[in-house]
Amino acid sequence: MPLWQKILIGMVLGAIAGSIMGPNAEMLKPLGTLFLNAIRMLIVPLVFCSLVVGVTSMQDTRKMGRIGVKSLVLYMGTTAVAITIGLGLGILFAPGAGLEMTAPAVAQAAKEAPTLVETLLNMIPTNPIGALAAGNILQIIIFALGLGIALTLSGDIAKPAIAVFESLAEAMYTLTGLVMKLAPYGVFGLMAWVAGTYGLEILLPLIKVITVVYIGCILHVVVFYSGLLSVVGRLNPINYLKGIVSPAAVAFTTTSSAGTLPVSIKAAQEELGVSKGISSFVLPMGATINMDGTALYQGVCALFIAQAFGIDLEMSDYIVIIATSTLASIGTAGVPGAGIIMLSLVLTTVGLPIEGLAIIAGIDRILDMARTTVNVCGDLMVSTLVAKSENELDQEIYSALPTANQINT
């Protein structure tokens, strides 16, 4: 049985178990925690080794710059489209209309997001080993890119070092396959805990905003991403949708783009036909700066809060929301709780009550599952488009139906 089917079964059984057990489902959470810890164990070495190998495999530093620009433009452009979709759905469905909510005290203030200058300064690690130990992904990416470029420019003398990183990267891919065999059990524990913690009696008052966010996320992936691949890449979007099932399922349950990165890299190479060089460079970059799902969620939630408090927004406010969310996606992507941080930025910028965060916080976990899935699907879409533009997409792999062996039974 393919892995994605096992994961799906784990999700369904976990949801049923959590609904039956209620708060007692907390005892099943350690199953999910063990799986998450195993995934987190892979992130730093996999990102570092994959990026070094990805850069050195290109040989041409000009090509690396070209791919980086393409990826950045696509990531920023899709983020702007995502929040526009979120705002449009918020206007259409008006999830907060008629609620007449008052402003409660926020239980926990959102962590302050770094300024643009701070973000730029913090990109360069003063201690690369410290960055690796702390798991600072953005600093790790910068150091890995610099080391990869240096190894490429060093010529033949650097070949032994490159071979070491290639061996380590392959070992990490193998370890990823072993860890993913635990996915169905980890997903079962996580879904049981979520279902037991967030019962219908809690979700019903806010079920409309949850529904609108999920509709937006589905439209963004199925319509917008598929449309881009079809029109720009001249690719069959059905094959893309089949190829992203496993990473999407992992992202949905773990709510971590970085945590899903090992699965995303594997799916990009083995199911979508993206070359190792492109996938090892574009996907870690996307996990750091691509926040399409988070941007879409902010569009819906900003409208929800405005409607709930009876505040009318002008066209200029909508433009500010789009610009703020798009630009802030880079600065806050590596910060824990990025969704809430970015939403607080949006609310403050357009003068909406920051107390609205307390309303959203109660269902943030449910929304996080959807927005993280979109983020990961966007990473895979961009890597596929970039690979196609660079003639580094294996059309035979992309066009083939995923097999049980490809997805790791």
C-alpha positions as CSV (number, residue, x, y, z in Angstrom):
1,M,0.0,0.0,0.0
2,P,1.4,3.4,-0.9
3,L,2.6,5.7,1.9
4,W,0.0,8.4,1.2
5,Q,-2.8,5.8,1.6
6,K,-1.4,4.7,4.9
7,I,-1.1,8.3,6.1
8,L,-4.7,9.0,5.0
9,I,-5.9,5.9,7.0
10,G,-3.9,7.2,10.0
11,M,-5.6,10.6,9.7
12,V,-9.1,9.1,9.5
13,L,-8.6,6.6,12.3
14,G,-6.9,9.3,14.4
15,A,-9.8,11.7,13.9
16,I,-12.3,9.0,14.9
17,A,-10.3,8.0,17.9
18,G,-9.9,11.6,19.1
19,S,-13.6,12.3,18.7
20,I,-14.5,9.2,20.8
21,M,-11.8,9.8,23.4
22,G,-12.2,13.5,23.8
23,P,-9.6,15.1,26.1
24,N,-8.3,11.6,26.9
25,A,-6.8,11.6,23.4
26,E,-3.9,13.6,24.9
27,M,-2.4,10.2,25.8
28,L,-1.9,9.5,22.1
29,K,-0.1,12.7,21.4
30,P,3.4,11.2,22.2
31,L,3.1,9.0,19.0
32,G,2.9,12.3,17.0
33,T,5.6,13.9,19.1
34,L,8.0,11.1,18.4
35,F,7.4,11.4,14.7
36,L,7.8,15.2,14.8
37,N,11.0,14.9,16.7
38,A,12.3,12.4,14.1
39,I,11.4,14.8,11.3
40,R,13.0,17.7,13.1
41,M,16.2,15.6,13.5
42,L,16.5,15.5,9.7
43,I,15.9,19.2,9.0
44,V,19.3,20.8,9.6
45,P,21.6,18.2,8.1
46,L,19.3,17.6,5.2
47,V,18.9,21.3,4.3
48,F,22.6,22.0,4.8
49,C,23.9,19.0,2.8
50,S,21.2,19.3,0.1
51,L,22.0,23.0,-0.5
52,V,25.7,22.4,-0.7
53,V,25.2,19.6,-3.2
54,G,22.6,21.6,-5.1
55,V,25.0,24.5,-5.6
56,T,28.0,22.4,-6.5
57,S,26.0,20.4,-9.0
58,M,25.2,23.5,-10.9
59,Q,28.8,24.4,-11.5
60,D,27.7,27.7,-13.0
61,T,27.3,30.4,-10.4
62,R,25.4,32.5,-12.9
63,K,22.9,29.7,-13.4
64,M,22.4,29.6,-9.6
65,G,21.7,33.3,-9.5
66,R,19.2,33.0,-12.4
67,I,17.4,30.1,-10.7
68,G,17.3,32.1,-7.4
69,V,15.7,35.1,-9.1
70,K,13.1,33.0,-10.9
71,S,12.2,31.3,-7.6
72,L,12.0,34.5,-5.7
73,V,9.7,36.2,-8.3
74,L,7.4,33.1,-8.4
75,Y,7.3,32.9,-4.6
76,M,6.5,36.6,-4.1
77,G,4.0,36.7,-7.0
78,T,2.0,33.6,-5.8
79,T,1.9,35.1,-2.3
80,A,0.3,38.3,-3.6
81,V,-2.2,36.2,-5.5
82,A,-2.9,34.1,-2.4
83,I,-3.8,37.0,-0.1
84,T,-5.9,38.5,-2.9
85,I,-7.9,35.3,-3.0
86,G,-8.3,35.4,0.7
87,L,-9.6,38.9,0.7
88,G,-12.0,38.1,-2.2
89,L,-13.4,35.1,-0.3
90,G,-13.7,37.2,2.9
91,I,-15.7,39.8,1.0
92,L,-17.9,37.2,-0.7
93,F,-18.7,35.0,2.3
94,A,-18.4,37.6,5.0
95,P,-17.6,35.1,7.8
96,G,-17.6,37.7,10.6
97,A,-20.7,39.5,9.6
98,G,-23.3,39.8,12.4
99,L,-21.1,38.4,15.1
100,E,-20.9,41.7,17.0
101,M,-17.9,40.7,19.0
102,T,-16.3,42.8,21.6
103,A,-12.5,43.1,22.1
104,P,-11.3,40.6,24.7
105,A,-7.9,40.8,26.2
106,V,-5.3,38.8,24.3
107,A,-4.0,36.0,26.4
108,Q,-0.6,36.0,24.9
109,A,1.0,38.8,22.9
110,A,2.5,37.9,19.6
111,K,6.2,37.9,19.4
112,E,7.5,41.0,17.8
113,A,8.5,40.5,14.2
114,P,12.0,41.6,13.1
115,T,12.4,44.8,11.1
116,L,13.7,44.5,7.5
117,V,17.1,45.8,8.6
118,E,17.3,43.2,11.4
119,T,16.3,40.5,9.0
120,L,19.0,41.4,6.5
121,L,21.6,41.6,9.3
122,N,20.6,38.3,10.9
123,M,20.9,36.5,7.5
124,I,24.7,36.3,7.9
125,P,25.6,33.9,10.8
126,T,28.5,35.2,13.0
127,N,28.9,31.6,14.1
128,P,27.9,29.0,11.5
129,I,28.2,26.1,13.9
130,G,25.9,28.0,16.3
131,A,23.4,28.6,13.5
132,L,23.4,24.8,12.8
133,A,23.0,24.0,16.5
134,A,20.2,26.5,16.9
135,G,18.4,25.4,13.7
136,N,18.4,28.9,12.2
137,I,17.3,27.9,8.7
138,L,17.8,31.2,7.0
139,Q,21.4,31.5,8.3
140,I,22.0,27.9,7.5
141,I,20.9,28.5,3.9
142,I,23.2,31.5,3.5
143,F,26.2,29.6,4.9
144,A,25.4,26.6,2.7
145,L,25.1,28.8,-0.4
146,G,28.4,30.5,0.4
147,L,30.2,27.2,1.1
148,G,28.7,25.6,-2.1
149,I,29.9,28.6,-4.2
150,A,33.4,28.5,-2.6
151,L,33.7,24.7,-3.3
152,T,32.6,25.3,-6.9
153,L,35.1,28.1,-7.5
154,S,37.9,26.1,-5.8
155,G,38.1,23.6,-8.7
156,D,39.6,20.1,-8.5
157,I,41.0,20.5,-5.0
158,A,37.5,20.7,-3.6
159,K,36.2,17.5,-5.2
160,P,36.9,15.3,-2.2
161,A,34.9,17.7,0.0
162,I,32.0,17.8,-2.5
163,A,32.0,14.0,-2.6
164,V,31.6,13.9,1.2
165,F,28.6,16.2,1.1
166,E,27.1,14.1,-1.8
167,S,27.5,11.0,0.4
168,L,26.0,12.7,3.4
169,A,23.1,14.0,1.3
170,E,22.4,10.5,0.0
171,A,22.5,9.1,3.6
172,M,20.0,11.7,4.7
173,Y,17.7,10.8,1.9
174,T,17.9,7.1,3.0
175,L,17.3,8.1,6.6
176,T,14.3,10.2,5.5
177,G,12.8,7.1,3.9
178,L,13.2,5.2,7.2
179,V,11.7,7.9,9.2
180,M,8.7,8.2,6.8
181,K,7.8,4.6,7.6
182,L,6.7,5.9,11.0
183,A,4.4,8.6,9.4
184,P,1.1,6.7,9.6
185,Y,1.5,6.1,13.3
186,G,2.7,9.7,14.0
187,V,-0.2,11.1,12.0
188,F,-2.7,8.9,13.9
189,G,-1.4,10.3,17.2
190,L,-1.5,14.0,16.0
191,M,-4.9,13.8,14.5
192,A,-6.3,12.0,17.6
193,W,-5.0,14.8,19.7
194,V,-6.3,17.6,17.4
195,A,-9.8,16.0,17.2
196,G,-9.9,15.4,21.0
197,T,-8.8,19.0,21.8
198,Y,-10.9,20.9,19.3
199,G,-14.4,19.3,19.5
200,L,-17.3,20.5,17.4
201,E,-18.8,22.4,20.3
202,I,-15.7,24.7,20.1
203,L,-15.5,24.9,16.4
204,L,-19.1,25.6,15.5
205,P,-19.1,29.3,16.4
206,L,-16.1,29.8,14.0
207,I,-16.9,27.1,11.5
208,K,-17.6,29.6,8.8
209,V,-14.2,31.2,8.8
210,I,-12.5,27.8,8.9
211,T,-14.6,26.7,5.9
212,V,-13.7,29.9,3.9
213,V,-10.0,29.4,4.6
214,Y,-10.2,25.8,3.5
215,I,-12.1,26.7,0.3
216,G,-9.5,29.3,-0.5
217,C,-6.6,26.9,0.1
218,I,-8.2,24.3,-2.2
219,L,-8.8,26.8,-4.9
220,H,-5.3,28.2,-4.7
221,V,-3.7,24.7,-5.1
222,V,-6.2,23.1,-7.5
223,V,-7.0,26.1,-9.7
224,F,-4.2,28.6,-9.4
225,Y,-1.2,26.3,-9.1
226,S,-2.6,23.8,-11.6
227,G,-3.3,26.7,-14.0
228,L,0.2,28.1,-13.8
229,L,1.7,24.7,-14.5
230,S,-0.7,24.2,-17.4
231,V,-0.4,27.7,-19.0
232,V,3.2,28.6,-18.1
233,G,4.9,25.2,-17.9
234,R,2.7,23.4,-20.5
235,L,2.5,20.5,-18.0
236,N,-0.4,18.3,-17.1
237,P,-1.5,19.5,-13.7
238,I,-3.1,16.1,-12.8
239,N,0.4,14.6,-12.5
240,Y,1.4,17.4,-10.2
241,L,-1.6,16.9,-8.0
242,K,-0.9,13.2,-7.8
243,G,2.8,13.8,-7.0
244,I,2.2,16.1,-4.0
245,V,-0.2,13.9,-2.1
246,S,2.4,12.5,0.4
247,P,4.1,15.9,1.3
248,A,0.7,17.5,1.5
249,A,-0.5,14.9,4.0
250,V,2.6,15.3,6.1
251,A,2.3,19.1,6.0
252,F,-1.4,19.0,7.0
253,T,-0.7,17.0,10.1
254,T,2.7,18.4,11.2
255,T,1.9,22.1,10.3
256,S,5.6,22.6,9.5
257,S,7.0,23.5,6.1
258,A,10.5,22.9,7.3
259,G,9.5,19.6,8.9
260,T,7.9,18.5,5.7
261,L,11.1,19.4,3.7
262,P,12.6,15.9,3.6
263,V,9.3,14.5,2.2
264,S,9.0,17.4,-0.3
265,I,12.5,16.9,-1.7
266,K,11.9,13.2,-2.1
267,A,8.6,13.8,-3.9
268,A,10.0,16.5,-6.1
269,Q,12.8,14.2,-7.3
270,E,11.0,10.8,-7.5
271,E,7.4,11.7,-8.4
272,L,7.7,15.1,-10.2
273,G,11.0,14.5,-12.0
274,V,12.7,17.7,-10.6
275,S,16.5,17.4,-10.7
276,K,18.5,17.1,-7.5
277,G,20.2,20.4,-8.2
278,I,16.9,22.3,-8.6
279,S,15.0,20.6,-5.8
280,S,17.9,20.9,-3.3
281,F,18.1,24.6,-4.0
282,V,14.5,25.8,-4.6
283,L,12.7,23.8,-1.9
284,P,14.7,24.9,1.1
285,M,14.4,28.5,-0.2
286,G,10.7,28.0,-0.4
287,A,10.4,26.6,3.1
288,T,12.0,29.8,4.3
289,I,10.2,32.5,2.3
290,N,7.1,31.0,0.7
291,M,4.0,31.7,2.7
292,D,1.1,31.5,0.3
293,G,-1.2,29.6,2.6
294,T,-0.4,32.0,5.5
295,A,-1.1,35.0,3.2
296,L,-4.4,33.6,2.1
297,Y,-5.3,32.9,5.8
298,Q,-4.5,36.5,6.7
299,G,-6.8,37.8,3.9
300,V,-9.7,35.9,5.3
301,C,-8.9,36.5,9.0
302,A,-8.4,40.3,8.5
303,L,-11.8,40.5,6.8
304,F,-13.3,38.3,9.5
305,I,-12.0,40.5,12.3
306,A,-13.0,43.7,10.6
307,Q,-16.5,42.3,10.0
308,A,-16.8,40.9,13.6
309,F,-16.0,44.4,15.0
310,G,-18.1,46.2,12.5
311,I,-15.2,48.1,10.8
312,D,-15.5,49.0,7.1
313,L,-12.3,48.8,5.0
314,E,-11.5,51.0,2.1
315,M,-9.8,49.9,-1.2
316,S,-6.6,51.5,0.1
317,D,-6.8,49.2,3.1
318,Y,-7.0,46.1,0.9
319,I,-3.9,47.3,-1.1
320,V,-2.0,47.8,2.1
321,I,-3.0,44.3,3.4
322,I,-1.7,42.8,0.1
323,A,1.5,44.7,0.2
324,T,2.2,44.1,3.9
325,S,1.6,40.4,3.8
326,T,3.6,39.9,0.7
327,L,6.7,41.8,1.9
328,A,6.4,40.5,5.5
329,S,6.5,36.9,4.4
330,I,10.2,37.0,4.0
331,G,11.0,38.7,7.3
332,T,8.7,36.5,9.5
333,A,9.0,33.1,7.7
334,G,11.7,31.8,10.1
335,V,10.0,33.1,13.3
336,P,7.9,30.7,15.4
337,G,4.2,31.4,15.2
338,A,4.7,33.2,11.9
339,G,1.0,33.2,11.0
340,I,0.0,35.1,14.1
341,I,3.0,37.5,13.8
342,M,2.1,38.4,10.2
343,L,-1.6,38.8,11.1
344,S,-0.7,41.1,13.9
345,L,1.4,43.2,11.4
346,V,-1.6,43.4,9.0
347,L,-4.1,44.3,11.8
348,T,-1.8,47.1,13.1
349,T,-1.1,48.4,9.6
350,V,-4.7,48.9,8.7
351,G,-5.9,49.9,12.1
352,L,-7.9,46.8,13.0
353,P,-8.1,45.8,16.7
354,I,-5.2,43.7,17.7
355,E,-7.6,42.0,20.2
356,G,-8.8,40.0,17.2
357,L,-5.8,37.8,17.6
358,A,-7.4,36.2,20.6
359,I,-10.4,35.2,18.5
360,I,-8.3,33.6,15.8
361,A,-6.0,31.9,18.3
362,G,-8.6,29.5,19.4
363,I,-8.8,27.9,15.9
364,D,-5.3,28.7,14.8
365,R,-4.2,25.1,14.9
366,I,-7.0,24.1,12.5
367,L,-6.2,26.9,10.1
368,D,-2.5,26.2,10.4
369,M,-3.0,22.7,9.0
370,A,-4.5,24.1,5.8
371,R,-2.1,27.0,5.3
372,T,1.0,24.9,5.8
373,T,-0.3,22.4,3.2
374,V,-0.6,25.3,0.7
375,N,2.9,26.5,1.5
376,V,4.4,23.1,0.8
377,C,2.3,22.6,-2.4
378,G,3.5,26.0,-3.6
379,D,7.2,25.0,-3.0
380,L,6.7,21.9,-5.1
381,M,4.9,23.9,-7.9
382,V,7.7,26.5,-8.1
383,S,10.4,23.9,-8.1
384,T,8.6,22.1,-11.0
385,L,8.2,25.3,-13.0
386,V,11.8,26.3,-12.5
387,A,13.1,22.9,-13.4
388,K,11.0,23.0,-16.6
389,S,12.4,26.4,-17.5
390,E,15.9,25.1,-17.0
391,N,15.4,21.9,-18.9
392,E,16.0,19.9,-15.7
393,L,12.6,18.3,-15.4
394,D,12.5,14.6,-16.2
395,Q,9.3,14.4,-18.4
396,E,9.2,10.6,-18.1
397,I,9.0,10.7,-14.3
398,Y,6.6,13.6,-14.3
399,S,4.2,12.0,-16.8
400,A,4.3,8.6,-15.1
401,L,1.8,7.6,-12.6
402,P,3.3,7.3,-9.1
403,T,4.0,3.7,-8.1
404,A,4.0,2.1,-4.7
405,N,7.8,1.8,-4.9
406,Q,8.3,5.5,-5.7
407,I,6.2,6.6,-2.8
408,N,7.8,4.1,-0.4
409,T,5.5,1.4,0.8
